[in-house]
Every structure is written in C-alpha cells, then in structure tokens.
C-alpha cells in the first residue's frame, strides 16, 4: 500500500515532506513546556487550527488561550488544513480579530 501511495501525486508530496516533518517533530519535542510559560505575552493573539484536525490541536490552542492574557482560539472549516486553503471563513475570522484589536 505504501508503494502504491508513493506513486500518486499526493503520496509523492507526502514522501518529500517526510524529512521536514521529522525535523519539525524533534524541534517541537525540544521546545515542549507548559502553556503557562507564555503568560507574559501581552499581545492580542489569535490561535487558529483546522476544524477537522487532530483533537490535540484544539486542546493545545485552548490551553494556550487560557494561559495568554489576551488570546482566543478558533477553528477554521475546510478540512484539517483549512487554514492553508484560506476559505472565506478564515478571512472573516481575521477581519473580526483585527477589527476588534484595532478598536482597543
């Protein structure tokens, strides 16, 4: 099955991304720590994730939003990579976020 997948355009793309994914995973593990370590960030922060992504994305974003004094978390429809697809919902979410921070 893996060989078959690697013969498709999607499989070739995923195969090409594998080394980068492993490097990113190692960097994430090295930087692991509690969300509270970011509590000193006072900027307005919008934490976005694809709505159909793994459940831990939501858990991580919610934990960070709770730790940051001026943060909120939101999900973007359009698959696990909804953010990459930039649907109209993403544009509306950004507009609402930047509109609310501009009025402060």
Secondary structure, DSSP 8 states (H G I E B T S, - for coil): -HHHHHTSHHHHHHHHHHHHHHHHHHHHHHT---GGGGTT--S-EEEEEETTS-HHHHHHHHHHHHHSTTEEEEEESSSTTHHHHT-HHHHHHHHHHHHHHHT-
